[in-house]
Amino acid sequence: MDKNLKDHKQIGQELELFFSHDYAPGAPFWLPKGMVIFKELEKYIRELTEKAGYLETSTPIMVKSQLFKESGHWIKFGEHNMYNLSLSDDETDTHPVSYTLKPMNCPESTIIYRFRPRTYRELPLRLSELGRLHRREKSGEVNGLLRVRQLTMDDAHLYVRENQIFDEVSNILDMMVAFYKNFGFEYEFRFATRPEIRAGEDGDWDKAEKDLEEVLKKKGIKAGDKKGDGAFYGPKIDLHIKDALAREWQLATVQLDFHMPQAFDLKYVNEKGEFEKPVMIHRAIFGSFERFIGILTEHFQGAFPLWLSPVQVAILPITDAQNSYGEKLLKEFRNAGIRAELDLRSERLQAKIRDVTLQKVPFLGIIGKQEVEKQTISVRTREGKDLGLIKTPAFLDKVKQEIDKKI
């Protein structure tokens, strides 16, 4: 890493976004400004999924361990990678039951699918979940937001017929591309095939790998090879990005799964009134909120795009005489949905400019005697560009348009 570039943990503390504490190793503490970024990303992924016809769900954080034994995750991850507890229903219970803090959402998604009988008319059924997960990472591997024990996934599980696989996987790949292009990341796809230790029948693996290969071929995507790196239940297509430091990260993924519908006896009634098994597609766009925000923090070195910036406009009165006008502007900005702050400290203007520049605030609105008289605002960018005197309504429109465009 360039010695002039900062680690996300340092930026997180300096900008008051997030931090770690010895009382909760591997689980970040989110400060108010960090939660702004978290919630904006949450809002963005919800907008994308709702437009694509997903239905949001939520499942329990702790369930009986038996669920992961039925899914096959227990063999793959077991005691060493899950947080397991033995709990009794009351003090006289001599047969405690093993519970697990869920490390993934997919087994519980099947419970929602099985809530009632399903028919072919409901498929594809797209269920999304912003789920909190826990994984027992080794202490030496935990690293800020990039490797955590408590994480939040922008997860989704789709239940489809076999003839719907191509369209659904294709749409997911399109969503991935649109999402990562919006952040200016370089990206490429990788195709991950069956691992040595896996669940399910080889015939199903043959079919799943062929289906994903067909999607890549028909979309003209040249995917790199990740031989043997598939999920234990099915092959997958991963999206890898490069950040501003030229480091590569695997984030988004789409996985094709014939195993779990078999393991949980999932079914739907077809046009003939007969039972068929759906195919399950696992999909994540961020990978995890924590890792994605950690990467974004280092990628932008804290100078987040306007729509993600915790504070979008800093209003800086030159003297106390402009404070009341500053309060009026602050109210207007906040009423317009713009995150603004007003610096009422009795400091020199240069000190105020320096402080908000260090905080990476995108726009600095300076107000003096002239601005009050003309009901305007003098605008500078965090990069030091002077945009001159602007009427407040015009500046509000400019900021809102840039926010809406996510630039």
N, C-alpha and C positions, 0 to 999 in steps of 0.2 A: 504494500500500500504506500502511496505517495506520503511522505512524512508531513506534508502540509494538509493532508486530508484527515478528518477526524472520524473516529469510531462512533457508531450509532449510540453506544452507551454514553459517551461523553456529550454528544449533541443532545441526547434525551434529557440529561441533567441540566445542561446550560440553557436549553429552551423550555425547561420544565414540562416535559412531555411524559416521561416514564422513568422508573428507576427500579433497581433490584435491592432486596434486603435479606440479611442472613436468616430472618425468621421465616422466609418463604423462598428458599433457593429454587430457581427455575420457574418462578411465577411472578410476572411483573406487577408493580404497582403503577396504575395509570393515573396521572395527574389530570386536572381539568383540560388543559390544552391538548394533551395527548388523546383524551377522550373525544375531542372535537374531530381529530383525524379518524379515529376508530369509527365514530358514528357516521361520518361522511362516507367512508368506505362501505359501511353497513347499508347506508341509504342507497348508494350507487349499485351495489350488487342486488339489492331488493328490486330496484327499478329494472335492471336487466332481466332478472328471473321472472318478474311479474309480466313483463312484455312478452316473454317467451313461453308463458302459460304454465309456470310452476306454481305449486300450492305450498305455502309455508307450514311447517310442522315444528313441534318441539317434543323431545323425548327425555326421560329421566337421566340425570347424571349418574345415579347409582342403581344397578340392577343385580339380580342374582347371577352369580358366575356361570350358572348352568347355561345361560344364553350363549356365552362365548364358547362353551364346549360344543354346543349344537352347531354353531356357525363354522367351527374349525379354527377360530382365532386362538383358542386356548393352547392348541398344539404348536401353533406358529409363535405366539408371544408368551403365553403361560405366566407363571408366577413372577418371572424376572423382569417383565416389561409392563406389568399391570399393577395397579394398586388394589390389593385384595384385602377384605376385612371379614372376620368371622363375627356375625351378629346374632343375638338371641332376641326373640320377640318379647320375652319377659325374664325375670331373674330366676325362675324355676326351670327354664328351658335348658335341658342337658344336651341338646343337639343343635348347636349353633349352625346357621346357614352361611355359606360363603357368598359375599357380595363383592362386586367390582365397580370401581369408578371407571366409567366407560372410556376406553382409549380410541374408539371410533363409533360412528353413528349407524353404520349399515345394518347390524343385526336388529336394532330397535326399529329401524325403518320397516323391516319385514313384519313386525308386530302391527304397525299401523296399516300396512297392506292387508293383513289378515283380520283387521277389525270387523270386516263384513265380507260377504261374497262379492266377487268382482266379475264383470262381464267384459267382453271384447269392446263394447262401446266406450268403456272408460279408458282404454289404452290408446296412446301412451299416457300413463299416469306419472306426472313429474312432481316429486315431493322434495322440497328444499328444507334445509335446517341450518341455522347458525348455531352450532352446538359447541358447548364447552367440553373439552376432552382432557384426560390426564394420562400421561405416559411416564414410566419410570426410567428416565434417561440417567445415565451414569453421571456422577457429579463432575467428572473431568470433561464431559462433553457438553455440559450446559454452557450457553454463551449468550448473555443478554436476551434479545428477542429472537435471535437466529436459531437457537436450540433451547426449547423450554420444556418444562414438565406439565405445565397447564397451558393449553392452547385453545383457540377458537377457530373452527373450520367453517368455511362457506360451502357447506356440503349439499349434495343433491343425489337422490336415487330415483332413477326412472325405471318404470316397469313397462315393457314394450312387447309387442309380438315380433317374431323373427323378421317379418317383412317390413318392420318399422325401424330396424337397427340402423340402416344406412342414413335415413333422414335425420334421426335423432343425434347420432354421432357427428354427422356433418354439421348440424346446427350448433352443436357444442363447440366444435373446432372454430366455427365462424365467430362465436361469442368470445372465445379465447383471443383470437387475432384482434378483434375490435377493441377488447379491453386493454391488451398490452401495447397496441399501437398508440392508444390514447395517452400512455405514459412515456412514449418515445423510446421504449425498449427495443433492442434488437432481439429477435427470437428465432428459434428453430424447433422442429418437432423431432421426437425420438420414439421409435417403436420398440416396446419392451415385450419380449416373448416369455414363454413358460419357464419358471424357475425349476430347479432340481427338486425341491421339496414343495409340493403343491397339492391342492385338493381337486376332486373331480375326475371325470373320465377323459382319457386322451382324445376320444372322439369329439367331446365338447370343446376341448382346447383347440383341436384342428379347425373346428367350425368357427370358433371365436377369433382365432388368429386370421383366418381367411376373410372373415367379415371386416375386420379392421384394415387389413391390407387392401381390400376392395375400396373402402372409403378413401384411403390415402391415394390410391391409384386414380380413382375417378375425379378427385379434387386436384390432382396434379401436384400433390405434396411429396417432396422428397424428404423422407424422414431418416434420421440417423438410426443406427442399430444399437439396441440395448438388449442384446441376447441374454436370456435367462434372468432378466430383471423385472419380470411381470409381477403383479400381485399374486398371492398364493392361490387366489380363486379365479384369476383370469388375466389375459393380456391387456396391455394399456398403451395409450399414446400420451406421452408427456410433452409439455411445452417447456423448453429451456430458454432462459433470457440471459443477456449480458448487461451488467450494470455499468455505471459511469467509470468504475474502477477496472473494467474489463473482466470481472469475475463472472463465472457462470453459475446459475441457480436453476434447479428444477422446481417449478411451482405448480402450474396448472396440470391437471390430469383427467383423462377419461378412460374408464376401465369397463371391459365387457365381461359379464359374469353369468355363466350357466350353472355354476355350482350352488350358490346360495338359494335360488328358487327350488333346487332339488333338496337341499338340506332342510329347508323349512316347509317343504311341501306346498309351495305357493301355486295357485292355480286361478284360472278364470274360465268362464263359460263362453265357448265360441258360438258362431252363427248356427251351428247344428245342435246346440244344447249340450255339447260334450266338453269335458274338462281338458284344458291345455295348460302347460307351464309357461309363465312369462319369462322373458330374459331381463336381467337386471343390469342397468348401466350406472356406474358410480362416477360422479363428476365433482371436481372442485376447480374454481377459477383462481383464487388467491393461493391455495395450498393451506396457509393459515394466516389469520390476521396478524399475528405477532411477527412471524418471519417476514411477511410482505412489508409491514411497516418498518421493520428493522432495515430491510434492503432499501426501501424508499428513502429512509432517513439518510443513509450513507450515499445513495445515488444522487440526491438533491443537496446533500450536505446541509440539511435543515431548511433550505430555501424551497419549500414546497410550492407546487402550483397554487394559484390564487384560490381555487375552489376548495383546496385541502388546508390552506393556511389557518392555524388557530385564530390569529388576528389578521384581518384582511386590510384594514385601514387604521393607521394611528393618527389621531388628531392632536396637533402640537401648537398650542397658543404661544405666541412670542412673549407676551407679558400677561399678568393677572387680569389686565383690562379686557382681554379677549375670552376669559373663561366662560362667561355666560353664553357667548356666541358658540363656543366649543360645545357646551352642554346641549345647545339647540341642535347643532350638527350631529352630535352623538345620538340623540333621540331619533333624528331623521334616518340616519344610517341603520340603526337597529330596527326601526319600524319597517325598513325596506329589506330586512333579512340579511344585512351585511354585518359581519363580525367586526366591530370597531371598538377602539379604546381611546380614552381621552387622558392625556398626560397633564395633570394640574400641578405638578411639582414646581416649586420656585427655583428652577434650574435654568441655566443659559440654554438658548435654543440649540446650539451645537452639541451640548451634552445630551439633550433629548433626542436629537437626530442620531447621534452615535449609538445610544442605547437601543432604539427601535431598529436600527440597521443591524446591530448585532443579534437582535431577536428575529431577523429575517422577515420583517413585516413587509408585504409587497408594495403598499402605497403609504406615503407619508403626506398627510394633509396639514400644511402650515397655515396658520391664521394670524394676521397682524391687523393693524389699524385699517390698511387699505382693503383687506378681505372683508372686514366687518362692514365697512362703508358700501362696498359694491356687492355684498352678499355672495361672495365667491370663496374659493379655496385654492391655495397654491399647492400644486401636486408634484411630488417627486416619487420616483420609484426606488426600491431598495438598491438597485444598481447605480443610483446616482443621476439618472436621467431626469431633467427638469421638464415637466409637462405644462408649466405656466399656470396662469389664472384660469380657473374653470368655474362656471356657474354650477352651483350644487346639484340641481336636477340633472344636468348633463353628465356630471361626474358619477352620480348615482346610476344613471342608465349605463354608462361605460362599464362600471364595475359589475353590475348585474349581468350584462351581456357576456362578459368574460367568464363570470362564474358559471352561467348556463352552458357555455361552450366547453367548460372544463379545460381552460387553458391557463 
